[in-house]
Amino acid sequence: MGQETLRVLISEDALQARVRELGRKIREDYGEDASITCVGVLKGSFVFMADLVRAIGGNVRCEFLGVSSYHGGTRSTGVVKITHDLQKPVEGQHCLLIEDIVDTGLTMDYLLKMLHVREPASLKVVTLLDKPTNREVGVEVQYVGFTIPDEFVVGYGLDLGELYRNLPYIAVYTP
Ligand code: PRP
C-alpha cells in the first residue's frame, strides 16, 4: 500500500493574505475607475479567481477559458486545446488573465498569443504560483503570488486526478 502524504506548503492564512495584497495592487495599478475583464483559465484558477476578483473590487467582468493541455507523460507538449472559449469579445478591454500555476509556460504562451489577436486594450497576467524551474518558454507575468520549488502541489484549485481542488491551502503531494 502506498503512503500518500500531503504537506502544507502555503497555509490558508498566507494564501488569503497574499490574495488580498495582489487584489489591492492590481486595483491600484489599473485605477479605481477602470473596468477589468478577468479571464480565468479553467479549471485550476477557479478558487483563486473567486477570491481575487473580490479582493480587486470595483468594476470587474468575469470570463473563462477552458483549456486542456496534452501532457506526454509528465511533460506538457505545448499543444493546447480550447474546450471553452470566451463568451464575449474582449476587443478594447483591459484583460487580466488569471492562472493558478505557470510551469513550463507553454499554456500561457499559447493563450497570450491567442488573446493578443483579439485586440484587447491591454493584456496582463496574474498567477498564484510560479514554478520557474521547468520553464521552456519565457512568458511575461506581471503579478505572481508565490514562487515555489519544483514539487507537485495540490489544493486551492490545483488537482491530482481531479481531487484536492477544494483544499483551502496549497500542499506538496508525495506518492
Ligand atoms: C495547469 C495550469 C495551467 C497549466 C500550466 O493546468 O492550470 O493551465 O497546467 O502548465 P504549463 O505552464 O506547463 O503549460 P492543467 O493542465 O493541470 O489543467 P487544470 O487547470 O484543468 O487542472
Backbone and ligand atoms as CSV (ligand in chain L), in Angstrom:
chain,resi,resn,atom,element,x,y,z
A,1,MET,N,N,0.840,-1.205,0.000
A,1,MET,CA,C,0.000,0.000,0.000
A,1,MET,C,C,0.872,1.251,0.000
A,2,GLY,N,N,0.563,2.213,-0.877
A,2,GLY,CA,C,1.334,3.455,-0.923
A,2,GLY,C,C,0.984,4.342,0.257
A,3,GLN,N,N,1.971,5.096,0.694
A,3,GLN,CA,C,1.733,6.035,1.785
A,3,GLN,C,C,1.719,7.437,1.193
A,4,GLU,N,N,0.514,7.917,0.861
A,4,GLU,CA,C,0.417,9.238,0.264
A,4,GLU,C,C,0.440,10.290,1.357
A,5,THR,N,N,1.217,11.334,1.145
A,5,THR,CA,C,1.238,12.382,2.160
A,5,THR,C,C,1.005,13.751,1.541
A,6,LEU,N,N,0.374,14.588,2.309
A,6,LEU,CA,C,0.170,15.984,1.929
A,6,LEU,C,C,0.874,16.837,2.970
A,7,ARG,N,N,1.787,17.671,2.518
A,7,ARG,CA,C,2.499,18.562,3.431
A,7,ARG,C,C,2.145,20.002,3.065
A,8,VAL,N,N,1.672,20.739,4.035
A,8,VAL,CA,C,1.260,22.117,3.751
A,8,VAL,C,C,2.463,22.942,3.310
A,9,LEU,N,N,2.323,23.567,2.136
A,9,LEU,CA,C,3.399,24.428,1.629
A,9,LEU,C,C,3.034,25.898,1.855
A,10,ILE,N,N,1.765,26.219,1.575
A,10,ILE,CA,C,1.286,27.594,1.796
A,10,ILE,C,C,-0.031,27.495,2.554
A,11,SER,N,N,-0.047,28.037,3.742
A,11,SER,CA,C,-1.222,27.898,4.613
A,11,SER,C,C,-2.392,28.738,4.086
A,12,GLU,N,N,-3.564,28.422,4.605
A,12,GLU,CA,C,-4.767,29.179,4.225
A,12,GLU,C,C,-4.603,30.662,4.558
A,13,ASP,N,N,-4.052,30.957,5.737
A,13,ASP,CA,C,-3.865,32.359,6.134
A,13,ASP,C,C,-2.914,33.081,5.199
A,14,ALA,N,N,-1.812,32.402,4.850
A,14,ALA,CA,C,-0.818,33.021,3.961
A,14,ALA,C,C,-1.418,33.260,2.577
A,15,LEU,N,N,-2.213,32.313,2.101
A,15,LEU,CA,C,-2.859,32.451,0.794
A,15,LEU,C,C,-3.805,33.648,0.797
A,16,GLN,N,N,-4.657,33.688,1.817
A,16,GLN,CA,C,-5.661,34.751,1.880
A,16,GLN,C,C,-5.009,36.127,1.973
A,17,ALA,N,N,-3.934,36.214,2.765
A,17,ALA,CA,C,-3.245,37.498,2.928
A,17,ALA,C,C,-2.624,37.937,1.602
A,18,ARG,N,N,-2.001,36.994,0.893
A,18,ARG,CA,C,-1.330,37.323,-0.378
A,18,ARG,C,C,-2.352,37.689,-1.464
A,19,VAL,N,N,-3.477,36.989,-1.476
A,19,VAL,CA,C,-4.502,37.287,-2.478
A,19,VAL,C,C,-5.069,38.693,-2.245
A,20,ARG,N,N,-5.276,39.045,-0.990
A,20,ARG,CA,C,-5.764,40.403,-0.682
A,20,ARG,C,C,-4.763,41.452,-1.158
A,21,GLU,N,N,-3.470,41.149,-0.916
A,21,GLU,CA,C,-2.402,42.063,-1.328
A,21,GLU,C,C,-2.377,42.227,-2.854
A,22,LEU,N,N,-2.468,41.093,-3.554
A,22,LEU,CA,C,-2.476,41.122,-5.026
A,22,LEU,C,C,-3.655,41.937,-5.541
A,23,GLY,N,N,-4.814,41.718,-4.944
A,23,GLY,CA,C,-6.029,42.420,-5.354
A,23,GLY,C,C,-5.873,43.926,-5.196
A,24,ARG,N,N,-5.344,44.332,-4.046
A,24,ARG,CA,C,-5.131,45.771,-3.789
A,24,ARG,C,C,-4.176,46.369,-4.813
A,25,LYS,N,N,-3.075,45.645,-5.066
A,25,LYS,CA,C,-2.047,46.133,-6.004
A,25,LYS,C,C,-2.620,46.238,-7.422
A,26,ILE,N,N,-3.376,45.223,-7.831
A,26,ILE,CA,C,-3.957,45.221,-9.178
A,26,ILE,C,C,-4.924,46.399,-9.333
A,27,ARG,N,N,-5.775,46.595,-8.359
A,27,ARG,CA,C,-6.739,47.704,-8.434
A,27,ARG,C,C,-6.015,49.045,-8.472
A,28,GLU,N,N,-4.965,49.155,-7.668
A,28,GLU,CA,C,-4.171,50.392,-7.619
A,28,GLU,C,C,-3.530,50.650,-8.993
A,29,ASP,N,N,-2.967,49.610,-9.603
A,29,ASP,CA,C,-2.286,49.763,-10.896
A,29,ASP,C,C,-3.263,50.137,-12.014
A,30,TYR,N,N,-4.423,49.543,-12.026
A,30,TYR,CA,C,-5.391,49.809,-13.104
A,30,TYR,C,C,-6.143,51.121,-12.867
A,31,GLY,N,N,-6.268,51.484,-11.600
A,31,GLY,CA,C,-7.017,52.700,-11.272
A,31,GLY,C,C,-8.400,52.355,-10.751
A,32,GLU,N,N,-8.877,53.186,-9.825
A,32,GLU,CA,C,-10.154,52.932,-9.139
A,32,GLU,C,C,-11.329,52.767,-10.099
A,33,ASP,N,N,-11.314,53.559,-11.186
A,33,ASP,CA,C,-12.477,53.569,-12.070
A,33,ASP,C,C,-12.383,52.586,-13.227
A,34,ALA,N,N,-11.245,51.906,-13.344
A,34,ALA,CA,C,-11.044,51.024,-14.502
A,34,ALA,C,C,-11.932,49.785,-14.429
A,35,SER,N,N,-12.400,49.398,-15.599
A,35,SER,CA,C,-13.144,48.154,-15.702
A,35,SER,C,C,-12.160,47.068,-16.150
A,36,ILE,N,N,-12.098,45.995,-15.411
A,36,ILE,CA,C,-11.116,44.946,-15.697
A,36,ILE,C,C,-11.848,43.667,-16.108
A,37,THR,N,N,-11.455,43.119,-17.250
A,37,THR,CA,C,-12.025,41.841,-17.674
A,37,THR,C,C,-11.103,40.725,-17.209
A,38,CYS,N,N,-11.535,40.024,-16.184
A,38,CYS,CA,C,-10.731,38.934,-15.631
A,38,CYS,C,C,-11.049,37.653,-16.397
A,39,VAL,N,N,-10.015,37.034,-16.922
A,39,VAL,CA,C,-10.203,35.814,-17.713
A,39,VAL,C,C,-9.555,34.646,-16.958
A,40,GLY,N,N,-10.385,33.825,-16.370
A,40,GLY,CA,C,-9.879,32.682,-15.608
A,40,GLY,C,C,-9.630,31.491,-16.514
A,41,VAL,N,N,-8.503,30.835,-16.299
A,41,VAL,CA,C,-8.173,29.648,-17.083
A,41,VAL,C,C,-8.601,28.415,-16.279
A,42,LEU,N,N,-9.600,27.728,-16.818
A,42,LEU,CA,C,-10.179,26.575,-16.120
A,42,LEU,C,C,-9.322,25.326,-16.318
A,43,LYS,N,N,-9.344,24.370,-15.387
A,43,LYS,CA,C,-10.170,24.537,-14.208
A,43,LYS,C,C,-9.403,25.160,-13.042
A,44,GLY,N,N,-8.105,24.984,-13.044
A,44,GLY,CA,C,-7.299,25.283,-11.847
A,44,GLY,C,C,-7.483,26.633,-11.193
A,45,SER,N,N,-7.857,27.659,-11.978
A,45,SER,CA,C,-7.856,29.015,-11.410
A,45,SER,C,C,-9.142,29.389,-10.680
A,46,PHE,N,N,-10.145,28.489,-10.677
A,46,PHE,CA,C,-11.460,28.963,-10.220
A,46,PHE,C,C,-11.503,29.382,-8.747
A,47,VAL,N,N,-10.741,28.725,-7.889
A,47,VAL,CA,C,-10.766,29.090,-6.467
A,47,VAL,C,C,-10.028,30.413,-6.251
A,48,PHE,N,N,-8.836,30.503,-6.834
A,48,PHE,CA,C,-8.032,31.726,-6.754
A,48,PHE,C,C,-8.809,32.905,-7.328
A,49,MET,N,N,-9.420,32.689,-8.479
A,49,MET,CA,C,-10.152,33.777,-9.144
A,49,MET,C,C,-11.309,34.279,-8.280
A,50,ALA,N,N,-12.001,33.350,-7.645
A,50,ALA,CA,C,-13.151,33.739,-6.810
A,50,ALA,C,C,-12.706,34.682,-5.695
A,51,ASP,N,N,-11.580,34.392,-5.092
A,51,ASP,CA,C,-11.070,35.262,-4.026
A,51,ASP,C,C,-10.466,36.536,-4.601
A,52,LEU,N,N,-9.728,36.376,-5.720
A,52,LEU,CA,C,-9.025,37.536,-6.280
A,52,LEU,C,C,-9.971,38.626,-6.779
A,53,VAL,N,N,-11.034,38.250,-7.491
A,53,VAL,CA,C,-11.929,39.293,-8.024
A,53,VAL,C,C,-12.593,40.078,-6.893
A,54,ARG,N,N,-12.819,39.419,-5.758
A,54,ARG,CA,C,-13.390,40.144,-4.623
A,54,ARG,C,C,-12.357,41.073,-4.000
A,55,ALA,N,N,-11.086,40.639,-4.032
A,55,ALA,CA,C,-10.021,41.490,-3.491
A,55,ALA,C,C,-9.733,42.680,-4.409
A,56,ILE,N,N,-9.936,42.490,-5.712
A,56,ILE,CA,C,-9.713,43.592,-6.659
A,56,ILE,C,C,-10.802,44.656,-6.479
A,57,GLY,N,N,-12.024,44.219,-6.359
A,57,GLY,CA,C,-13.148,45.139,-6.161
A,57,GLY,C,C,-13.411,46.006,-7.388
A,58,GLY,N,N,-14.370,46.899,-7.274
A,58,GLY,CA,C,-14.697,47.812,-8.370
A,58,GLY,C,C,-15.318,47.090,-9.547
A,59,ASN,N,N,-15.156,47.674,-10.741
A,59,ASN,CA,C,-15.768,47.090,-11.929
A,59,ASN,C,C,-14.931,45.951,-12.485
A,60,VAL,N,N,-15.467,44.762,-12.374
A,60,VAL,CA,C,-14.769,43.566,-12.855
A,60,VAL,C,C,-15.749,42.719,-13.657
A,61,ARG,N,N,-15.298,42.305,-14.847
A,61,ARG,CA,C,-16.087,41.332,-15.613
A,61,ARG,C,C,-15.392,39.992,-15.468
A,62,CYS,N,N,-16.147,38.916,-15.440
A,62,CYS,CA,C,-15.534,37.589,-15.322
A,62,CYS,C,C,-15.809,36.765,-16.568
A,63,GLU,N,N,-14.737,36.323,-17.189
A,63,GLU,CA,C,-14.832,35.437,-18.348
A,63,GLU,C,C,-13.959,34.217,-18.078
A,64,PHE,N,N,-14.224,33.166,-18.840
A,64,PHE,CA,C,-13.459,31.936,-18.611
A,64,PHE,C,C,-12.976,31.328,-19.916
A,65,LEU,N,N,-11.785,30.769,-19.845
A,65,LEU,CA,C,-11.248,29.995,-20.963
A,65,LEU,C,C,-11.043,28.580,-20.439
A,66,GLY,N,N,-11.586,27.616,-21.158
A,66,GLY,CA,C,-11.336,26.221,-20.786
A,66,GLY,C,C,-10.218,25.700,-21.667
A,67,VAL,N,N,-9.183,25.171,-21.063
A,67,VAL,CA,C,-8.095,24.614,-21.861
A,67,VAL,C,C,-7.760,23.225,-21.366
A,68,SER,N,N,-7.323,22.414,-22.298
A,68,SER,CA,C,-6.778,21.146,-21.844
A,68,SER,C,C,-5.439,20.980,-22.554
A,69,SER,N,N,-4.406,20.823,-21.735
A,69,SER,CA,C,-3.059,20.666,-22.287
A,69,SER,C,C,-2.837,19.185,-22.489
A,70,TYR,N,N,-2.236,18.860,-23.605
A,70,TYR,CA,C,-1.920,17.455,-23.817
A,70,TYR,C,C,-0.588,17.158,-23.174
A,71,HIS,N,N,-0.602,16.354,-22.157
A,71,HIS,CA,C,0.638,16.022,-21.472
A,71,HIS,C,C,1.151,14.673,-21.949
A,72,GLY,N,N,2.387,14.651,-22.439
A,72,GLY,CA,C,3.028,13.388,-22.792
A,72,GLY,C,C,3.766,12.931,-21.558
A,73,GLY,N,N,3.254,11.957,-20.862
A,73,GLY,CA,C,3.850,11.567,-19.577
A,73,GLY,C,C,3.628,12.707,-18.606
A,74,THR,N,N,4.697,13.175,-17.982
A,74,THR,CA,C,4.545,14.254,-17.007
A,74,THR,C,C,4.836,15.611,-17.634
A,75,ARG,N,N,5.271,15.611,-18.896
A,75,ARG,CA,C,5.646,16.880,-19.519
A,75,ARG,C,C,4.541,17.406,-20.416
A,76,SER,N,N,4.382,18.718,-20.385
A,76,SER,CA,C,3.421,19.352,-21.260
A,76,SER,C,C,4.001,19.393,-22.665
A,77,THR,N,N,3.149,19.174,-23.662
A,77,THR,CA,C,3.629,19.190,-25.049
A,77,THR,C,C,3.505,20.570,-25.674
A,78,GLY,N,N,2.774,21.454,-25.009
A,78,GLY,CA,C,2.597,22.798,-25.557
A,78,GLY,C,C,1.423,22.888,-26.503
A,79,VAL,N,N,0.803,21.754,-26.787
A,79,VAL,CA,C,-0.393,21.779,-27.628
A,79,VAL,C,C,-1.582,21.979,-26.702
A,80,VAL,N,N,-2.283,23.082,-26.914
A,80,VAL,CA,C,-3.378,23.434,-26.020
A,80,VAL,C,C,-4.679,23.375,-26.803
A,81,LYS,N,N,-5.628,22.679,-26.232
A,81,LYS,CA,C,-6.934,22.601,-26.881
A,81,LYS,C,C,-7.910,23.484,-26.103
A,82,ILE,N,N,-8.611,24.348,-26.836
A,82,ILE,CA,C,-9.588,25.214,-26.175
A,82,ILE,C,C,-10.892,24.431,-26.035
A,83,THR,N,N,-11.291,24.190,-24.800
A,83,THR,CA,C,-12.515,23.429,-24.556
A,83,THR,C,C,-13.713,24.351,-24.264
A,84,HIS,N,N,-13.390,25.607,-23.904
A,84,HIS,CA,C,-14.455,26.595,-23.674
A,84,HIS,C,C,-13.877,27.952,-24.035
A,85,ASP,N,N,-14.460,28.600,-25.019
A,85,ASP,CA,C,-13.926,29.899,-25.447
A,85,ASP,C,C,-14.654,31.024,-24.717
A,86,LEU,N,N,-14.079,32.221,-24.786
A,86,LEU,CA,C,-14.713,33.399,-24.196
A,86,LEU,C,C,-16.101,33.569,-24.805
A,87,GLN,N,N,-17.040,34.010,-23.997
A,87,GLN,CA,C,-18.410,34.167,-24.476
A,87,GLN,C,C,-18.656,35.544,-25.086
A,88,LYS,N,N,-17.711,36.478,-24.853
A,88,LYS,CA,C,-17.879,37.843,-25.386
A,88,LYS,C,C,-16.551,38.313,-25.969
A,89,PRO,N,N,-16.627,39.224,-26.949
A,89,PRO,CA,C,-15.370,39.787,-27.485
A,89,PRO,C,C,-14.658,40.594,-26.399
A,90,VAL,N,N,-13.328,40.620,-26.443
A,90,VAL,CA,C,-12.572,41.387,-25.439
A,90,VAL,C,C,-11.869,42.584,-26.083
A,91,GLU,N,N,-12.180,42.847,-27.325
A,91,GLU,CA,C,-11.577,43.966,-28.042
A,91,GLU,C,C,-11.770,45.263,-27.253
A,92,GLY,N,N,-10.668,45.994,-27.067
A,92,GLY,CA,C,-10.729,47.288,-26.389
A,92,GLY,C,C,-10.849,47.206,-24.872
A,93,GLN,N,N,-10.828,45.981,-24.320
A,93,GLN,CA,C,-10.970,45.846,-22.863
A,93,GLN,C,C,-9.622,45.566,-22.190
A,94,HIS,N,N,-9.550,45.935,-20.918
A,94,HIS,CA,C,-8.348,45.636,-20.140
A,94,HIS,C,C,-8.481,44.214,-19.591
A,95,CYS,N,N,-7.716,43.304,-20.189
A,95,CYS,CA,C,-7.838,41.885,-19.834
A,95,CYS,C,C,-6.757,41.461,-18.847
A,96,LEU,N,N,-7.174,40.741,-17.841
A,96,LEU,CA,C,-6.255,40.167,-16.875
A,96,LEU,C,C,-6.451,38.655,-16.896
A,97,LEU,N,N,-5.435,37.963,-17.384
A,97,LEU,CA,C,-5.500,36.506,-17.484
A,97,LEU,C,C,-5.111,35.915,-16.129
A,98,ILE,N,N,-5.960,35.033,-15.615
A,98,ILE,CA,C,-5.737,34.505,-14.264
A,98,ILE,C,C,-5.425,33.015,-14.316
A,99,GLU,N,N,-4.237,32.651,-13.846
A,99,GLU,CA,C,-3.798,31.250,-13.810
A,99,GLU,C,C,-3.533,30.818,-12.377
A,100,ASP,N,N,-3.647,29.523,-12.142
A,100,ASP,CA,C,-3.251,29.013,-10.828
A,100,ASP,C,C,-1.748,28.770,-10.785
A,101,ILE,N,N,-1.188,28.285,-11.918
A,101,ILE,CA,C,0.244,27.988,-11.912
A,101,ILE,C,C,0.836,28.134,-13.304
A,102,VAL,N,N,2.033,28.693,-13.366
A,102,VAL,CA,C,2.808,28.706,-14.603
A,102,VAL,C,C,4.000,27.791,-14.364
A,103,ASP,N,N,4.080,26.769,-15.205
A,103,ASP,CA,C,5.115,25.745,-15.021
A,103,ASP,C,C,6.078,25.813,-16.212
A,104,THR,N,N,5.813,25.077,-17.291
A,104,THR,CA,C,6.666,25.187,-18.480
A,104,THR,C,C,6.459,26.535,-19.173
A,105,GLY,N,N,5.285,27.132,-18.980
A,105,GLY,CA,C,4.966,28.397,-19.644
A,105,GLY,C,C,4.261,28.182,-20.979
A,106,LEU,N,N,4.165,26.933,-21.416
A,106,LEU,CA,C,3.619,26.641,-22.752
A,106,LEU,C,C,2.138,27.022,-22.865
A,107,THR,N,N,1.369,26.739,-21.827
A,107,THR,CA,C,-0.061,27.085,-21.858
A,107,THR,C,C,-0.231,28.601,-21.940
A,108,MET,N,N,0.488,29.297,-21.074
A,108,MET,CA,C,0.386,30.758,-21.029
A,108,MET,C,C,0.828,31.391,-22.340
A,109,ASP,N,N,1.913,30.872,-22.903
A,109,ASP,CA,C,2.433,31.384,-24.172
A,109,ASP,C,C,1.356,31.271,-25.260
A,110,TYR,N,N,0.714,30.127,-25.302
A,110,TYR,CA,C,-0.336,29.881,-26.293
A,110,TYR,C,C,-1.515,30.836,-26.075
A,111,LEU,N,N,-1.944,30.961,-24.819
A,111,LEU,CA,C,-3.121,31.790,-24.527
A,111,LEU,C,C,-2.861,33.267,-24.794
A,112,LEU,N,N,-1.648,33.730,-24.479
A,112,LEU,CA,C,-1.321,35.140,-24.712
A,112,LEU,C,C,-1.382,35.456,-26.208
A,113,LYS,N,N,-0.820,34.547,-27.016
A,113,LYS,CA,C,-0.859,34.757,-28.468
A,113,LYS,C,C,-2.300,34.766,-28.963
A,114,MET,N,N,-3.088,33.860,-28.438
A,114,MET,CA,C,-4.484,33.752,-28.857
A,114,MET,C,C,-5.274,35.020,-28.491
A,115,LEU,N,N,-5.009,35.555,-27.305
A,115,LEU,CA,C,-5.775,36.733,-26.861
A,115,LEU,C,C,-5.310,38.025,-27.532
A,116,HIS,N,N,-4.006,38.122,-27.820
A,116,HIS,CA,C,-3.469,39.315,-28.494
A,116,HIS,C,C,-4.215,39.595,-29.796
A,117,VAL,N,N,-4.495,38.517,-30.511
A,117,VAL,CA,C,-5.164,38.626,-31.806
A,117,VAL,C,C,-6.543,39.285,-31.665
A,118,ARG,N,N,-7.131,39.161,-30.484
A,118,ARG,CA,C,-8.479,39.714,-30.270
A,118,ARG,C,C,-8.465,41.183,-29.861
A,119,GLU,N,N,-7.253,41.756,-29.865
A,119,GLU,CA,C,-7.055,43.195,-29.677
A,119,GLU,C,C,-7.663,43.790,-28.408
A,120,PRO,N,N,-7.282,43.247,-27.241
A,120,PRO,CA,C,-7.706,43.908,-26.001
A,120,PRO,C,C,-6.941,45.229,-25.854
A,121,ALA,N,N,-7.451,46.154,-25.038
A,121,ALA,CA,C,-6.755,47.431,-24.809
A,121,ALA,C,C,-5.434,47.161,-24.097
A,122,SER,N,N,-5.453,46.181,-23.189
A,122,SER,CA,C,-4.226,45.759,-22.519
A,122,SER,C,C,-4.396,44.302,-22.101
A,123,LEU,N,N,-3.257,43.652,-21.886
A,123,LEU,CA,C,-3.301,42.229,-21.520
A,123,LEU,C,C,-2.204,41.953,-20.501
A,124,LYS,N,N,-2.623,41.583,-19.298
A,124,LYS,CA,C,-1.660,41.260,-18.246
A,124,LYS,C,C,-1.982,39.884,-17.690
A,125,VAL,N,N,-1.033,39.368,-16.916
A,125,VAL,CA,C,-1.178,38.023,-16.363
A,125,VAL,C,C,-0.957,38.038,-14.856
A,126,VAL,N,N,-1.827,37.345,-14.152
A,126,VAL,CA,C,-1.574,37.083,-12.733
A,126,VAL,C,C,-1.618,35.577,-12.528
A,127,THR,N,N,-0.605,35.076,-11.827
A,127,THR,CA,C,-0.623,33.662,-11.474
A,127,THR,C,C,-0.427,33.527,-9.970
A,128,LEU,N,N,-1.166,32.614,-9.386
A,128,LEU,CA,C,-0.984,32.404,-7.951
A,128,LEU,C,C,0.400,31.823,-7.690
A,129,LEU,N,N,0.754,30.810,-8.489
A,129,LEU,CA,C,2.035,30.120,-8.277
A,129,LEU,C,C,2.911,30.193,-9.509
A,130,ASP,N,N,4.187,30.366,-9.281
A,130,ASP,CA,C,5.157,30.353,-10.374
A,130,ASP,C,C,6.199,29.292,-10.024
A,131,LYS,N,N,6.360,28.351,-10.972
A,131,LYS,CA,C,7.364,27.298,-10.768
A,131,LYS,C,C,8.400,27.459,-11.890
A,132,PRO,N,N,9.390,28.330,-11.675
A,132,PRO,CA,C,10.296,28.695,-12.772
A,132,PRO,C,C,11.268,27.594,-13.192
A,133,THR,N,N,11.455,26.593,-12.374
A,133,THR,CA,C,12.450,25.530,-12.654
A,133,THR,C,C,12.255,24.855,-14.001
A,134,ASN,N,N,10.980,24.621,-14.374
A,134,ASN,CA,C,10.703,23.858,-15.604
A,134,ASN,C,C,10.400,24.721,-16.816
A,135,ARG,N,N,10.673,26.001,-16.734
A,135,ARG,CA,C,10.253,26.896,-17.809
A,135,ARG,C,C,10.872,26.510,-19.156
A,136,GLU,N,N,10.037,26.376,-20.172
A,136,GLU,CA,C,10.520,26.042,-21.518
A,136,GLU,C,C,10.383,27.217,-22.462
A,137,VAL,N,N,9.467,28.126,-22.126
A,137,VAL,CA,C,9.296,29.312,-22.947
A,137,VAL,C,C,9.097,30.505,-22.006
A,138,GLY,N,N,9.782,31.591,-22.336
A,138,GLY,CA,C,9.686,32.773,-21.479
A,138,GLY,C,C,8.330,33.446,-21.623
A,139,VAL,N,N,7.660,33.669,-20.532
A,139,VAL,CA,C,6.393,34.400,-20.582
A,139,VAL,C,C,6.455,35.523,-19.551
A,140,GLU,N,N,5.868,36.646,-19.928
A,140,GLU,CA,C,5.884,37.789,-19.030
A,140,GLU,C,C,4.694,37.692,-18.095
A,141,VAL,N,N,4.966,37.595,-16.806
A,141,VAL,CA,C,3.895,37.513,-15.816
A,141,VAL,C,C,4.014,38.735,-14.907
A,142,GLN,N,N,2.996,39.563,-14.913
A,142,GLN,CA,C,3.081,40.826,-14.176
A,142,GLN,C,C,2.872,40.657,-12.678
A,143,TYR,N,N,2.028,39.696,-12.298
A,143,TYR,CA,C,1.742,39.514,-10.866
A,143,TYR,C,C,1.890,38.039,-10.487
A,144,VAL,N,N,2.726,37.782,-9.478
A,144,VAL,CA,C,2.953,36.414,-9.003
A,144,VAL,C,C,2.636,36.365,-7.511
A,145,GLY,N,N,1.829,35.382,-7.128
A,145,GLY,CA,C,1.525,35.215,-5.709
A,145,GLY,C,C,2.710,34.652,-4.956
A,146,PHE,N,N,3.157,33.488,-5.383
A,146,PHE,CA,C,4.263,32.799,-4.715
A,146,PHE,C,C,5.124,32.087,-5.758
A,147,THR,N,N,6.428,32.147,-5.574
A,147,THR,CA,C,7.332,31.338,-6.394
A,147,THR,C,C,7.620,30.076,-5.592
A,148,ILE,N,N,7.417,28.930,-6.245
A,148,ILE,CA,C,7.543,27.669,-5.498
A,148,ILE,C,C,8.617,26.768,-6.114
A,149,PRO,N,N,9.151,25.842,-5.310
A,149,PRO,CA,C,10.146,24.899,-5.829
A,149,PRO,C,C,9.495,23.841,-6.722
A,150,ASP,N,N,10.326,23.028,-7.350
A,150,ASP,CA,C,9.845,22.020,-8.296
A,150,ASP,C,C,9.257,20.821,-7.555
A,151,GLU,N,N,8.053,21.003,-7.027
A,151,GLU,CA,C,7.374,19.913,-6.340
A,151,GLU,C,C,5.946,19.854,-6.859
A,152,PHE,N,N,5.317,18.695,-6.710
A,152,PHE,CA,C,3.949,18.532,-7.181
A,152,PHE,C,C,2.991,19.072,-6.122
A,153,VAL,N,N,2.268,20.115,-6.487
A,153,VAL,CA,C,1.399,20.747,-5.499
A,153,VAL,C,C,-0.076,20.590,-5.844
A,154,VAL,N,N,-0.876,20.511,-4.809
A,154,VAL,CA,C,-2.325,20.395,-4.957
A,154,VAL,C,C,-3.002,21.370,-4.001
A,155,GLY,N,N,-4.297,21.570,-4.218
A,155,GLY,CA,C,-5.090,22.407,-3.322
A,155,GLY,C,C,-5.378,23.771,-3.910
A,156,TYR,N,N,-6.392,24.441,-3.344
A,156,TYR,CA,C,-6.787,25.794,-3.746
A,156,TYR,C,C,-6.962,25.863,-5.268
A,157,GLY,N,N,-7.591,24.842,-5.815
A,157,GLY,CA,C,-7.858,24.799,-7.254
A,157,GLY,C,C,-7.020,23.784,-8.010
A,158,LEU,N,N,-5.841,23.464,-7.476
A,158,LEU,CA,C,-4.953,22.525,-8.181
A,158,LEU,C,C,-5.284,21.086,-7.790
A,159,ASP,N,N,-5.240,20.216,-8.790
A,159,ASP,CA,C,-5.725,18.862,-8.565
A,159,ASP,C,C,-4.673,17.782,-8.783
A,160,LEU,N,N,-5.043,16.611,-8.325
A,160,LEU,CA,C,-4.390,15.377,-8.737
A,160,LEU,C,C,-5.537,14.444,-9.098
A,161,GLY,N,N,-5.654,14.138,-10.371
A,161,GLY,CA,C,-6.766,13.296,-10.812
A,161,GLY,C,C,-8.106,13.865,-10.396
A,162,GLU,N,N,-8.234,15.193,-10.479
A,162,GLU,CA,C,-9.460,15.932,-10.149
A,162,GLU,C,C,-9.749,16.041,-8.649
A,163,LEU,N,N,-8.927,15.421,-7.816
A,163,LEU,CA,C,-9.144,15.567,-6.370
A,163,LEU,C,C,-8.279,16.696,-5.810
A,164,TYR,N,N,-8.580,17.082,-4.595
A,164,TYR,CA,C,-7.819,18.062,-3.790
A,164,TYR,C,C,-8.044,19.527,-4.187
A,165,ARG,N,N,-8.829,19.784,-5.236
A,165,ARG,CA,C,-9.023,21.189,-5.631
A,165,ARG,C,C,-9.656,22.004,-4.501
A,166,ASN,N,N,-10.410,21.325,-3.634
A,166,ASN,CA,C,-11.145,22.034,-2.575
A,166,ASN,C,C,-10.354,22.220,-1.287
A,167,LEU,N,N,-9.094,21.839,-1.256
A,167,LEU,CA,C,-8.300,22.132,-0.059
A,167,LEU,C,C,-8.126,23.652,0.039
A,168,PRO,N,N,-8.246,24.210,1.239
A,168,PRO,CA,C,-8.115,25.673,1.360
A,168,PRO,C,C,-6.661,26.138,1.413
A,169,TYR,N,N,-5.715,25.213,1.300
A,169,TYR,CA,C,-4.282,25.552,1.339
A,169,TYR,C,C,-3.586,24.842,0.185
A,170,ILE,N,N,-2.304,25.187,-0.038
A,170,ILE,CA,C,-1.506,24.513,-1.062
A,170,ILE,C,C,-0.608,23.505,-0.351
A,171,ALA,N,N,-0.635,22.273,-0.855
A,171,ALA,CA,C,0.160,21.219,-0.233
A,171,ALA,C,C,1.045,20.538,-1.273
A,172,VAL,N,N,2.167,20.034,-0.808
A,172,VAL,CA,C,3.032,19.212,-1.651
A,172,VAL,C,C,2.529,17.776,-1.517
A,173,TYR,N,N,2.311,17.150,-2.666
A,173,TYR,CA,C,1.833,15.766,-2.663
A,173,TYR,C,C,3.010,14.820,-2.905
A,174,THR,N,N,3.164,13.869,-2.010
A,174,THR,CA,C,4.175,12.844,-2.201
A,174,THR,C,C,3.492,11.491,-2.294
A,175,PRO,N,N,3.697,10.787,-3.418
A,175,PRO,CA,C,3.023,9.488,-3.569
A,175,PRO,C,C,3.536,8.459,-2.559
L,1,PRP,C1,C,-2.303,23.531,-15.358
L,1,PRP,C2,C,-2.425,25.018,-15.016
L,1,PRP,C3,C,-2.002,25.698,-16.275
L,1,PRP,C4,C,-1.002,24.748,-16.870
L,1,PRP,C5,C,0.368,25.238,-16.572
L,1,PRP,O1,O,-3.481,23.110,-15.956
L,1,PRP,O2,O,-3.732,25.361,-14.637
L,1,PRP,O3,O,-3.101,25.919,-17.145
L,1,PRP,O4,O,-1.206,23.462,-16.277
L,1,PRP,O5,O,1.322,24.373,-17.092
L,1,PRP,P1,P,2.398,24.804,-18.168
L,1,PRP,O6,O,2.994,26.121,-17.727
L,1,PRP,O7,O,3.418,23.696,-18.082
L,1,PRP,O8,O,1.759,24.893,-19.506
L,1,PRP,P2,P,-3.886,21.559,-16.098
L,1,PRP,O9,O,-3.481,21.054,-17.449
L,1,PRP,O10,O,-3.359,20.815,-14.906
L,1,PRP,O11,O,-5.465,21.606,-16.074
L,1,PRP,P3,P,-6.483,22.088,-14.925
L,1,PRP,O12,O,-6.234,23.577,-14.692
L,1,PRP,O13,O,-7.834,21.840,-15.528
L,1,PRP,O14,O,-6.235,21.276,-13.688
